[in-house]
Amino acid sequence: MSWNRVAIGCFWAAFLVTFVMATLPHPPTIVDTGDKVKHMLAFATLSLLGLTAWAGRFGSIAIGLLFYGAMIEWVQAIPVLRRDSDIHDWYADALAIGVTITTIAIIQRIWARWSRKNAPAFPGKPRRL
């Protein structure tokens, strides 16, 4: 099994867990943090897993997760669920997505420059200094 398939499976598992936890009337609490922190951790994780599964698809992942966050808030507005829909939760999602994707993009650029700079002049032969 390739790492890509593992990453895709992990992404979809996290995607499903995020939705279930967001729609439960009283989700279990592992660590007592604020609601916005939980949103940011969930969407930073989804962003990181998404970029691992579909490398280089920064825009598609960002837009997809932004829509997903909006959909969660829309579903939470259903009275039967007894959840609170809050636009600030979506802002927290967007912030986490933006920071995670930007950080990964910067790291990838730095890594690419470093790799080119330190690559051997000819494959198989050591580089002269």
N, CA, C and O atoms as CSV, one atom per row, in Angstrom:
chain,resi,resn,atom,element,x,y,z
A,1,MET,N,N,0.846,-1.178,0.000
A,1,MET,CA,C,0.000,0.000,0.000
A,1,MET,C,C,0.891,1.240,0.000
A,1,MET,O,O,1.864,1.310,0.751
A,2,SER,N,N,0.559,2.207,-0.834
A,2,SER,CA,C,1.382,3.408,-0.937
A,2,SER,C,C,1.023,4.407,0.167
A,2,SER,O,O,-0.076,4.387,0.721
A,3,TRP,N,N,1.981,5.270,0.460
A,3,TRP,CA,C,1.752,6.301,1.471
A,3,TRP,C,C,0.631,7.238,1.055
A,3,TRP,O,O,-0.087,7.764,1.906
A,4,ASN,N,N,0.475,7.449,-0.232
A,4,ASN,CA,C,-0.582,8.331,-0.705
A,4,ASN,C,C,-1.955,7.790,-0.321
A,4,ASN,O,O,-2.828,8.547,0.105
A,5,ARG,N,N,-2.144,6.483,-0.472
A,5,ARG,CA,C,-3.437,5.882,-0.092
A,5,ARG,C,C,-3.668,5.978,1.414
A,5,ARG,O,O,-4.793,6.196,1.862
A,6,VAL,N,N,-2.617,5.818,2.178
A,6,VAL,CA,C,-2.734,5.960,3.632
A,6,VAL,C,C,-3.143,7.391,3.982
A,6,VAL,O,O,-4.027,7.602,4.813
A,7,ALA,N,N,-2.501,8.365,3.350
A,7,ALA,CA,C,-2.814,9.771,3.608
A,7,ALA,C,C,-4.248,10.091,3.218
A,7,ALA,O,O,-4.941,10.810,3.938
A,8,ILE,N,N,-4.698,9.567,2.090
A,8,ILE,CA,C,-6.082,9.794,1.661
A,8,ILE,C,C,-7.061,9.176,2.664
A,8,ILE,O,O,-8.071,9.790,3.010
A,9,GLY,N,N,-6.760,7.966,3.125
A,9,GLY,CA,C,-7.613,7.323,4.121
A,9,GLY,C,C,-7.663,8.105,5.427
A,9,GLY,O,O,-8.729,8.261,6.023
A,10,CYS,N,N,-6.512,8.594,5.867
A,10,CYS,CA,C,-6.463,9.396,7.093
A,10,CYS,C,C,-7.249,10.693,6.938
A,10,CYS,O,O,-7.941,11.120,7.863
A,11,PHE,N,N,-7.139,11.323,5.757
A,11,PHE,CA,C,-7.887,12.555,5.519
A,11,PHE,C,C,-9.384,12.311,5.641
A,11,PHE,O,O,-10.082,13.041,6.344
A,12,TRP,N,N,-9.880,11.275,4.951
A,12,TRP,CA,C,-11.329,11.019,4.969
A,12,TRP,C,C,-11.807,10.588,6.347
A,12,TRP,O,O,-12.934,10.902,6.730
A,13,ALA,N,N,-10.971,9.875,7.100
A,13,ALA,CA,C,-11.340,9.511,8.473
A,13,ALA,C,C,-11.458,10.766,9.337
A,13,ALA,O,O,-12.418,10.910,10.095
A,14,ALA,N,N,-10.492,11.668,9.228
A,14,ALA,CA,C,-10.532,12.920,9.987
A,14,ALA,C,C,-11.706,13.788,9.545
A,14,ALA,O,O,-12.335,14.456,10.365
A,15,PHE,N,N,-11.996,13.775,8.256
A,15,PHE,CA,C,-13.127,14.524,7.700
A,15,PHE,C,C,-14.431,14.054,8.350
A,15,PHE,O,O,-15.255,14.868,8.765
A,16,LEU,N,N,-14.605,12.743,8.432
A,16,LEU,CA,C,-15.810,12.156,9.018
A,16,LEU,C,C,-15.881,12.418,10.521
A,16,LEU,O,O,-16.939,12.782,11.035
A,17,VAL,N,N,-14.773,12.236,11.225
A,17,VAL,CA,C,-14.750,12.481,12.672
A,17,VAL,C,C,-15.070,13.942,12.970
A,17,VAL,O,O,-15.798,14.235,13.920
A,18,THR,N,N,-14.539,14.853,12.175
A,18,THR,CA,C,-14.820,16.278,12.356
A,18,THR,C,C,-16.307,16.550,12.221
A,18,THR,O,O,-16.881,17.286,13.024
A,19,PHE,N,N,-16.935,15.963,11.212
A,19,PHE,CA,C,-18.369,16.189,11.007
A,19,PHE,C,C,-19.192,15.610,12.159
A,19,PHE,O,O,-20.115,16.257,12.654
A,20,VAL,N,N,-18.859,14.405,12.575
A,20,VAL,CA,C,-19.603,13.766,13.673
A,20,VAL,C,C,-19.472,14.580,14.953
A,20,VAL,O,O,-20.464,14.837,15.634
A,21,MET,N,N,-18.248,14.984,15.279
A,21,MET,CA,C,-18.038,15.769,16.508
A,21,MET,C,C,-18.738,17.123,16.436
A,21,MET,O,O,-19.199,17.641,17.454
A,22,ALA,N,N,-18.816,17.690,15.246
A,22,ALA,CA,C,-19.456,18.999,15.087
A,22,ALA,C,C,-20.971,18.914,15.166
A,22,ALA,O,O,-21.627,19.920,15.436
A,23,THR,N,N,-21.537,17.743,14.936
A,23,THR,CA,C,-22.998,17.631,14.922
A,23,THR,C,C,-23.569,16.909,16.140
A,23,THR,O,O,-24.787,16.882,16.315
A,24,LEU,N,N,-22.719,16.321,16.987
A,24,LEU,CA,C,-23.225,15.711,18.214
A,24,LEU,C,C,-23.761,16.795,19.147
A,24,LEU,O,O,-23.142,17.851,19.276
A,25,PRO,N,N,-24.904,16.554,19.800
A,25,PRO,CA,C,-25.430,17.566,20.727
A,25,PRO,C,C,-24.466,17.886,21.870
A,25,PRO,O,O,-24.326,19.047,22.254
A,26,HIS,N,N,-23.808,16.874,22.409
A,26,HIS,CA,C,-22.836,17.070,23.490
A,26,HIS,C,C,-21.603,16.225,23.198
A,26,HIS,O,O,-21.462,15.123,23.727
A,27,PRO,N,N,-20.696,16.746,22.343
A,27,PRO,CA,C,-19.510,15.940,22.001
A,27,PRO,C,C,-18.619,15.735,23.220
A,27,PRO,O,O,-18.548,16.600,24.093
A,28,PRO,N,N,-17.941,14.596,23.279
A,28,PRO,CA,C,-17.039,14.361,24.415
A,28,PRO,C,C,-15.883,15.359,24.414
A,28,PRO,O,O,-15.423,15.801,23.361
A,29,THR,N,N,-15.432,15.699,25.600
A,29,THR,CA,C,-14.338,16.653,25.738
A,29,THR,C,C,-13.093,15.926,26.236
A,29,THR,O,O,-13.094,15.340,27.318
A,30,ILE,N,N,-12.040,15.971,25.438
A,30,ILE,CA,C,-10.775,15.351,25.827
A,30,ILE,C,C,-9.937,16.374,26.591
A,30,ILE,O,O,-9.418,16.093,27.671
A,31,VAL,N,N,-9.820,17.545,26.018
A,31,VAL,CA,C,-9.088,18.644,26.637
A,31,VAL,C,C,-10.034,19.830,26.692
A,31,VAL,O,O,-10.701,20.140,25.706
A,32,ASP,N,N,-10.095,20.485,27.820
A,32,ASP,CA,C,-11.022,21.605,27.975
A,32,ASP,C,C,-10.415,22.880,27.390
A,32,ASP,O,O,-9.769,23.665,28.085
A,33,THR,N,N,-10.645,23.058,26.091
A,33,THR,CA,C,-10.191,24.271,25.412
A,33,THR,C,C,-11.419,24.977,24.865
A,33,THR,O,O,-12.523,24.434,24.893
A,34,GLY,N,N,-11.226,26.157,24.381
A,34,GLY,CA,C,-12.334,26.904,23.809
A,34,GLY,C,C,-12.790,26.312,22.479
A,34,GLY,O,O,-12.069,25.551,21.833
A,35,ASP,N,N,-13.984,26.679,22.098
A,35,ASP,CA,C,-14.587,26.185,20.859
A,35,ASP,C,C,-13.755,26.572,19.636
A,35,ASP,O,O,-13.583,25.769,18.719
A,36,LYS,N,N,-13.244,27.791,19.627
A,36,LYS,CA,C,-12.462,28.255,18.473
A,36,LYS,C,C,-11.156,27.470,18.338
A,36,LYS,O,O,-10.714,27.187,17.225
A,37,VAL,N,N,-10.546,27.123,19.459
A,37,VAL,CA,C,-9.305,26.342,19.422
A,37,VAL,C,C,-9.582,24.965,18.820
A,37,VAL,O,O,-8.786,24.467,18.024
A,38,LYS,N,N,-10.701,24.350,19.192
A,38,LYS,CA,C,-11.067,23.048,18.635
A,38,LYS,C,C,-11.283,23.143,17.126
A,38,LYS,O,O,-10.856,22.264,16.377
A,39,HIS,N,N,-11.947,24.211,16.683
A,39,HIS,CA,C,-12.147,24.418,15.246
A,39,HIS,C,C,-10.806,24.566,14.538
A,39,HIS,O,O,-10.583,23.968,13.485
A,40,MET,N,N,-9.917,25.361,15.118
A,40,MET,CA,C,-8.630,25.596,14.474
A,40,MET,C,C,-7.783,24.323,14.415
A,40,MET,O,O,-7.123,24.065,13.408
A,41,LEU,N,N,-7.798,23.534,15.481
A,41,LEU,CA,C,-7.046,22.277,15.469
A,41,LEU,C,C,-7.608,21.304,14.436
A,41,LEU,O,O,-6.853,20.645,13.720
A,42,ALA,N,N,-8.925,21.216,14.363
A,42,ALA,CA,C,-9.552,20.302,13.396
A,42,ALA,C,C,-9.213,20.706,11.970
A,42,ALA,O,O,-8.852,19.852,11.161
A,43,PHE,N,N,-9.321,21.988,11.647
A,43,PHE,CA,C,-9.098,22.407,10.267
A,43,PHE,C,C,-7.622,22.523,9.913
A,43,PHE,O,O,-7.266,22.403,8.741
A,44,ALA,N,N,-6.766,22.750,10.882
A,44,ALA,CA,C,-5.325,22.677,10.607
A,44,ALA,C,C,-4.943,21.233,10.292
A,44,ALA,O,O,-4.146,20.978,9.389
A,45,THR,N,N,-5.515,20.288,11.042
A,45,THR,CA,C,-5.256,18.866,10.795
A,45,THR,C,C,-5.774,18.455,9.426
A,45,THR,O,O,-5.073,17.780,8.674
A,46,LEU,N,N,-7.000,18.857,9.098
A,46,LEU,CA,C,-7.558,18.524,7.785
A,46,LEU,C,C,-6.717,19.128,6.659
A,46,LEU,O,O,-6.501,18.483,5.632
A,47,SER,N,N,-6.246,20.355,6.845
A,47,SER,CA,C,-5.401,20.993,5.829
A,47,SER,C,C,-4.101,20.228,5.634
A,47,SER,O,O,-3.685,19.970,4.505
A,48,LEU,N,N,-3.465,19.870,6.737
A,48,LEU,CA,C,-2.201,19.136,6.665
A,48,LEU,C,C,-2.394,17.764,6.018
A,48,LEU,O,O,-1.601,17.361,5.167
A,49,LEU,N,N,-3.437,17.052,6.419
A,49,LEU,CA,C,-3.712,15.745,5.815
A,49,LEU,C,C,-4.080,15.884,4.339
A,49,LEU,O,O,-3.678,15.061,3.516
A,50,GLY,N,N,-4.837,16.915,4.009
A,50,GLY,CA,C,-5.205,17.145,2.609
A,50,GLY,C,C,-3.993,17.423,1.736
A,50,GLY,O,O,-3.899,16.916,0.618
A,51,LEU,N,N,-3.065,18.227,2.241
A,51,LEU,CA,C,-1.856,18.521,1.472
A,51,LEU,C,C,-0.937,17.308,1.382
A,51,LEU,O,O,-0.183,17.167,0.420
A,52,THR,N,N,-0.999,16.439,2.377
A,52,THR,CA,C,-0.217,15.212,2.320
A,52,THR,C,C,-0.807,14.256,1.289
A,52,THR,O,O,-0.077,13.601,0.546
A,53,ALA,N,N,-2.123,14.186,1.253
A,53,ALA,CA,C,-2.799,13.272,0.324
A,53,ALA,C,C,-2.755,13.782,-1.112
A,53,ALA,O,O,-2.553,13.004,-2.044
A,54,TRP,N,N,-2.944,15.084,-1.291
A,54,TRP,CA,C,-2.994,15.662,-2.640
A,54,TRP,C,C,-1.987,16.813,-2.707
A,54,TRP,O,O,-2.360,17.986,-2.673
A,55,ALA,N,N,-0.727,16.460,-2.800
A,55,ALA,CA,C,0.360,17.444,-2.783
A,55,ALA,C,C,0.203,18.467,-3.907
A,55,ALA,O,O,-0.137,18.129,-5.041
A,56,GLY,N,N,0.457,19.712,-3.560
A,56,GLY,CA,C,0.437,20.783,-4.549
A,56,GLY,C,C,-0.937,21.338,-4.867
A,56,GLY,O,O,-1.036,22.281,-5.653
A,57,ARG,N,N,-1.984,20.805,-4.302
A,57,ARG,CA,C,-3.351,21.258,-4.594
A,57,ARG,C,C,-3.800,22.279,-3.547
A,57,ARG,O,O,-4.877,22.140,-2.967
A,58,PHE,N,N,-2.990,23.287,-3.307
A,58,PHE,CA,C,-3.237,24.262,-2.249
A,58,PHE,C,C,-4.602,24.932,-2.372
A,58,PHE,O,O,-5.370,24.970,-1.411
A,59,GLY,N,N,-4.897,25.455,-3.546
A,59,GLY,CA,C,-6.151,26.183,-3.746
A,59,GLY,C,C,-7.371,25.298,-3.613
A,59,GLY,O,O,-8.349,25.671,-2.965
A,60,SER,N,N,-7.317,24.130,-4.224
A,60,SER,CA,C,-8.456,23.205,-4.168
A,60,SER,C,C,-8.741,22.768,-2.742
A,60,SER,O,O,-9.898,22.697,-2.329
A,61,ILE,N,N,-7.700,22.479,-1.999
A,61,ILE,CA,C,-7.878,22.048,-0.611
A,61,ILE,C,C,-8.430,23.195,0.228
A,61,ILE,O,O,-9.343,22.991,1.028
A,62,ALA,N,N,-7.894,24.381,0.055
A,62,ALA,CA,C,-8.368,25.539,0.823
A,62,ALA,C,C,-9.842,25.821,0.535
A,62,ALA,O,O,-10.634,25.982,1.463
A,63,ILE,N,N,-10.209,25.880,-0.727
A,63,ILE,CA,C,-11.598,26.182,-1.082
A,63,ILE,C,C,-12.535,25.075,-0.599
A,63,ILE,O,O,-13.605,25.356,-0.059
A,64,GLY,N,N,-12.133,23.822,-0.791
A,64,GLY,CA,C,-12.959,22.708,-0.338
A,64,GLY,C,C,-13.186,22.726,1.164
A,64,GLY,O,O,-14.305,22.512,1.629
A,65,LEU,N,N,-12.124,22.981,1.924
A,65,LEU,CA,C,-12.267,23.010,3.381
A,65,LEU,C,C,-13.045,24.233,3.859
A,65,LEU,O,O,-13.753,24.158,4.863
A,66,LEU,N,N,-12.926,25.346,3.161
A,66,LEU,CA,C,-13.738,26.526,3.514
A,66,LEU,C,C,-15.228,26.225,3.323
A,66,LEU,O,O,-16.054,26.577,4.164
A,67,PHE,N,N,-15.554,25.579,2.222
A,67,PHE,CA,C,-16.955,25.183,2.003
A,67,PHE,C,C,-17.395,24.165,3.050
A,67,PHE,O,O,-18.527,24.228,3.532
A,68,TYR,N,N,-16.531,23.242,3.405
A,68,TYR,CA,C,-16.849,22.236,4.412
A,68,TYR,C,C,-17.130,22.901,5.763
A,68,TYR,O,O,-18.089,22.540,6.445
A,69,GLY,N,N,-16.307,23.858,6.143
A,69,GLY,CA,C,-16.529,24.594,7.394
A,69,GLY,C,C,-17.852,25.349,7.380
A,69,GLY,O,O,-18.563,25.383,8.384
A,70,ALA,N,N,-18.180,25.955,6.239
A,70,ALA,CA,C,-19.465,26.661,6.117
A,70,ALA,C,C,-20.626,25.679,6.210
A,70,ALA,O,O,-21.650,25.976,6.826
A,71,MET,N,N,-20.463,24.500,5.591
A,71,MET,CA,C,-21.518,23.494,5.652
A,71,MET,C,C,-21.734,23.017,7.091
A,71,MET,O,O,-22.874,22.815,7.509
A,72,ILE,N,N,-20.670,22.839,7.837
A,72,ILE,CA,C,-20.798,22.428,9.239
A,72,ILE,C,C,-21.587,23.477,10.018
A,72,ILE,O,O,-22.470,23.133,10.803
A,73,GLU,N,N,-21.275,24.737,9.806
A,73,GLU,CA,C,-22.009,25.801,10.510
A,73,GLU,C,C,-23.479,25.822,10.100
A,73,GLU,O,O,-24.351,26.070,10.933
A,74,TRP,N,N,-23.755,25.567,8.847
A,74,TRP,CA,C,-25.133,25.515,8.365
A,74,TRP,C,C,-25.878,24.349,9.027
A,74,TRP,O,O,-27.019,24.504,9.462
A,75,VAL,N,N,-25.233,23.191,9.101
A,75,VAL,CA,C,-25.855,22.019,9.735
A,75,VAL,C,C,-26.071,22.277,11.227
A,75,VAL,O,O,-27.089,21.863,11.781
A,76,GLN,N,N,-25.139,22.946,11.874
A,76,GLN,CA,C,-25.293,23.242,13.302
A,76,GLN,C,C,-26.457,24.187,13.583
A,76,GLN,O,O,-26.924,24.274,14.718
A,77,ALA,N,N,-26.924,24.885,12.569
A,77,ALA,CA,C,-28.068,25.783,12.739
A,77,ALA,C,C,-29.398,25.034,12.798
A,77,ALA,O,O,-30.428,25.636,13.101
A,78,ILE,N,N,-29.390,23.742,12.515
A,78,ILE,CA,C,-30.621,22.941,12.578
A,78,ILE,C,C,-31.017,22.804,14.051
A,78,ILE,O,O,-30.242,22.280,14.850
A,79,PRO,N,N,-32.220,23.272,14.418
A,79,PRO,CA,C,-32.623,23.295,15.836
A,79,PRO,C,C,-32.598,21.936,16.534
A,79,PRO,O,O,-32.284,21.866,17.722
A,80,VAL,N,N,-32.918,20.873,15.833
A,80,VAL,CA,C,-32.979,19.539,16.442
A,80,VAL,C,C,-31.616,19.113,17.001
A,80,VAL,O,O,-31.562,18.371,17.982
A,81,LEU,N,N,-30.534,19.565,16.401
A,81,LEU,CA,C,-29.193,19.178,16.848
A,81,LEU,C,C,-28.782,19.852,18.155
A,81,LEU,O,O,-27.869,19.391,18.839
A,82,ARG,N,N,-29.459,20.939,18.493
A,82,ARG,CA,C,-29.145,21.702,19.715
A,82,ARG,C,C,-27.683,22.139,19.750
A,82,ARG,O,O,-27.006,22.038,20.774
A,83,ARG,N,N,-27.221,22.624,18.605
A,83,ARG,CA,C,-25.876,23.178,18.487
A,83,ARG,C,C,-26.000,24.647,18.125
A,83,ARG,O,O,-27.041,25.087,17.637
A,84,ASP,N,N,-24.949,25.397,18.361
A,84,ASP,CA,C,-24.947,26.818,18.025
A,84,ASP,C,C,-24.115,27.038,16.774
A,84,ASP,O,O,-22.962,26.614,16.699
A,85,SER,N,N,-24.706,27.701,15.799
A,85,SER,CA,C,-23.984,28.084,14.592
A,85,SER,C,C,-23.408,29.479,14.817
A,85,SER,O,O,-24.117,30.388,15.250
A,86,ASP,N,N,-22.133,29.641,14.526
A,86,ASP,CA,C,-21.467,30.918,14.784
A,86,ASP,C,C,-20.512,31.226,13.639
A,86,ASP,O,O,-19.654,30.408,13.306
A,87,ILE,N,N,-20.656,32.392,13.044
A,87,ILE,CA,C,-19.783,32.791,11.935
A,87,ILE,C,C,-18.326,32.875,12.391
A,87,ILE,O,O,-17.417,32.688,11.582
A,88,HIS,N,N,-18.095,33.153,13.669
A,88,HIS,CA,C,-16.729,33.226,14.184
A,88,HIS,C,C,-16.043,31.850,14.172
A,88,HIS,O,O,-14.818,31.762,14.081
A,89,ASP,N,N,-16.841,30.784,14.265
A,89,ASP,CA,C,-16.268,29.443,14.116
A,89,ASP,C,C,-15.707,29.270,12.705
A,89,ASP,O,O,-14.634,28.696,12.519
A,90,TRP,N,N,-16.438,29.767,11.724
A,90,TRP,CA,C,-15.978,29.663,10.336
A,90,TRP,C,C,-14.727,30.517,10.127
A,90,TRP,O,O,-13.821,30.128,9.391
A,91,TYR,N,N,-14.683,31.687,10.780
A,91,TYR,CA,C,-13.476,32.512,10.702
A,91,TYR,C,C,-12.271,31.766,11.284
A,91,TYR,O,O,-11.172,31.836,10.734
A,92,ALA,N,N,-12.480,31.055,12.393
A,92,ALA,CA,C,-11.398,30.261,12.992
A,92,ALA,C,C,-10.958,29.152,12.035
A,92,ALA,O,O,-9.766,28.877,11.900
A,93,ASP,N,N,-11.933,28.516,11.369
A,93,ASP,CA,C,-11.606,27.492,10.368
A,93,ASP,C,C,-10.741,28.093,9.264
A,93,ASP,O,O,-9.713,27.530,8.887
A,94,ALA,N,N,-11.171,29.241,8.756
A,94,ALA,CA,C,-10.462,29.898,7.652
A,94,ALA,C,C,-9.049,30.303,8.065
A,94,ALA,O,O,-8.108,30.163,7.284
A,95,LEU,N,N,-8.901,30.797,9.271
A,95,LEU,CA,C,-7.578,31.184,9.762
A,95,LEU,C,C,-6.658,29.967,9.841
A,95,LEU,O,O,-5.507,30.025,9.409
A,96,ALA,N,N,-7.162,28.878,10.388
A,96,ALA,CA,C,-6.350,27.657,10.502
A,96,ALA,C,C,-5.957,27.123,9.134
A,96,ALA,O,O,-4.814,26.713,8.930
A,97,ILE,N,N,-6.895,27.126,8.197
A,97,ILE,CA,C,-6.612,26.657,6.832
A,97,ILE,C,C,-5.538,27.539,6.195
A,97,ILE,O,O,-4.576,27.033,5.618
A,98,GLY,N,N,-5.705,28.842,6.301
A,98,GLY,CA,C,-4.754,29.774,5.699
A,98,GLY,C,C,-3.363,29.672,6.285
A,98,GLY,O,O,-2.379,29.641,5.546
A,99,VAL,N,N,-3.267,29.619,7.598
A,99,VAL,CA,C,-1.957,29.537,8.249
A,99,VAL,C,C,-1.271,28.212,7.911
A,99,VAL,O,O,-0.076,28.191,7.614
A,100,THR,N,N,-2.018,27.113,7.953
A,100,THR,CA,C,-1.424,25.802,7.671
A,100,THR,C,C,-0.939,25.706,6.234
A,100,THR,O,O,0.188,25.279,5.986
A,101,ILE,N,N,-1.776,26.098,5.293
A,101,ILE,CA,C,-1.406,25.992,3.880
A,101,ILE,C,C,-0.247,26.930,3.547
A,101,ILE,O,O,0.654,26.561,2.795
A,102,THR,N,N,-0.268,28.136,4.102
A,102,THR,CA,C,0.834,29.076,3.855
A,102,THR,C,C,2.141,28.553,4.443
A,102,THR,O,O,3.191,28.644,3.807
A,103,THR,N,N,2.081,28.011,5.642
A,103,THR,CA,C,3.281,27.467,6.277
A,103,THR,C,C,3.864,26.320,5.458
A,103,THR,O,O,5.074,26.264,5.237
A,104,ILE,N,N,3.013,25.414,5.013
A,104,ILE,CA,C,3.482,24.279,4.209
A,104,ILE,C,C,4.067,24.766,2.878
A,104,ILE,O,O,5.090,24.248,2.429
A,105,ALA,N,N,3.434,25.745,2.253
A,105,ALA,CA,C,3.949,26.277,0.984
A,105,ALA,C,C,5.338,26.897,1.177
A,105,ALA,O,O,6.226,26.704,0.346
A,106,ILE,N,N,5.522,27.632,2.262
A,106,ILE,CA,C,6.823,28.244,2.542
A,106,ILE,C,C,7.876,27.169,2.795
A,106,ILE,O,O,8.988,27.253,2.274
A,107,ILE,N,N,7.532,26.169,3.586
A,107,ILE,CA,C,8.473,25.079,3.870
A,107,ILE,C,C,8.855,24.356,2.584
A,107,ILE,O,O,10.024,24.026,2.384
A,108,GLN,N,N,7.885,24.108,1.714
A,108,GLN,CA,C,8.180,23.423,0.453
A,108,GLN,C,C,9.113,24.249,-0.426
A,108,GLN,O,O,10.008,23.693,-1.063
A,109,ARG,N,N,8.922,25.561,-0.470
A,109,ARG,CA,C,9.811,26.415,-1.279
A,109,ARG,C,C,11.229,26.420,-0.724
A,109,ARG,O,O,12.201,26.328,-1.474
A,110,ILE,N,N,11.337,26.528,0.590
A,110,ILE,CA,C,12.662,26.512,1.208
A,110,ILE,C,C,13.343,25.175,0.932
A,110,ILE,O,O,14.524,25.133,0.588
A,111,TRP,N,N,12.597,24.089,1.084
A,111,TRP,CA,C,13.159,22.745,0.842
A,111,TRP,C,C,13.595,22.595,-0.612
A,111,TRP,O,O,14.660,22.040,-0.882
A,112,ALA,N,N,12.784,23.084,-1.552
A,112,ALA,CA,C,13.133,22.972,-2.970
A,112,ALA,C,C,14.408,23.756,-3.277
A,112,ALA,O,O,15.268,23.261,-4.004
A,113,ARG,N,N,14.545,24.957,-2.743
A,113,ARG,CA,C,15.758,25.748,-2.965
A,113,ARG,C,C,16.966,25.068,-2.349
A,113,ARG,O,O,18.025,25.005,-2.974
A,114,TRP,N,N,16.825,24.566,-1.151
A,114,TRP,CA,C,17.928,23.891,-0.486
A,114,TRP,C,C,18.329,22.636,-1.249
A,114,TRP,O,O,19.519,22.354,-1.396
A,115,SER,N,N,17.347,21.880,-1.736
A,115,SER,CA,C,17.633,20.646,-2.477
A,115,SER,C,C,18.374,20.936,-3.774
A,115,SER,O,O,19.315,20.221,-4.119
A,116,ARG,N,N,17.962,21.982,-4.501
A,116,ARG,CA,C,18.652,22.344,-5.748
A,116,ARG,C,C,20.066,22.808,-5.474
A,116,ARG,O,O,20.997,22.472,-6.206
A,117,LYS,N,N,20.217,23.580,-4.418
A,117,LYS,CA,C,21.531,24.126,-4.078
A,117,LYS,C,C,22.504,23.022,-3.681
A,117,LYS,O,O,23.692,23.103,-3.993
A,118,ASN,N,N,22.019,22.005,-3.005
A,118,ASN,CA,C,22.881,20.943,-2.492
A,118,ASN,C,C,22.859,19.675,-3.338
A,118,ASN,O,O,23.410,18.654,-2.927
A,119,ALA,N,N,22.243,19.720,-4.492
A,119,ALA,CA,C,22.210,18.545,-5.367
A,119,ALA,C,C,23.573,18.364,-6.034
A,119,ALA,O,O,24.257,19.347,-6.320
A,120,PRO,N,N,23.970,17.124,-6.281
A,120,PRO,CA,C,25.248,16.914,-6.971
A,120,PRO,C,C,25.185,17.445,-8.406
A,120,PRO,O,O,24.125,17.447,-9.032
A,121,ALA,N,N,26.335,17.893,-8.915
A,121,ALA,CA,C,26.395,18.447,-10.264
A,121,ALA,C,C,26.029,17.399,-11.300
A,121,ALA,O,O,25.316,17.698,-12.258
A,122,PHE,N,N,26.507,16.182,-11.121
A,122,PHE,CA,C,26.189,15.072,-12.016
A,122,PHE,C,C,25.654,13.928,-11.171
A,122,PHE,O,O,26.252,13.575,-10.155
A,123,PRO,N,N,24.549,13.353,-11.577
A,123,PRO,CA,C,24.008,12.245,-10.770
A,123,PRO,C,C,25.043,11.131,-10.615
A,123,PRO,O,O,25.661,10.707,-11.591
A,124,GLY,N,N,25.221,10.671,-9.405
A,124,GLY,CA,C,26.145,9.578,-9.141
A,124,GLY,C,C,27.552,10.022,-8.820
A,124,GLY,O,O,28.343,9.220,-8.323
A,125,LYS,N,N,27.893,11.271,-9.084
A,125,LYS,CA,C,29.245,11.744,-8.769
A,125,LYS,C,C,29.166,12.775,-7.653
A,125,LYS,O,O,28.242,13.588,-7.624
A,126,PRO,N,N,30.118,12.749,-6.743
A,126,PRO,CA,C,30.082,13.736,-5.658
A,126,PRO,C,C,30.358,15.137,-6.183
A,126,PRO,O,O,31.120,15.322,-7.132
A,127,ARG,N,N,29.745,16.087,-5.571
A,127,ARG,CA,C,29.891,17.491,-5.969
A,127,ARG,C,C,31.177,18.063,-5.390
A,127,ARG,O,O,31.492,17.845,-4.220
A,128,ARG,N,N,31.920,18.798,-6.217
A,128,ARG,CA,C,33.133,19.460,-5.733
A,128,ARG,C,C,32.778,20.731,-5.032
A,128,ARG,O,O,31.867,21.455,-5.434
A,129,LEU,N,N,33.508,20.998,-3.976
A,129,LEU,CA,C,33.278,22.240,-3.234
A,129,LEU,C,C,34.337,23.254,-3.511
A,129,LEU,O,O,34.293,24.357,-2.966
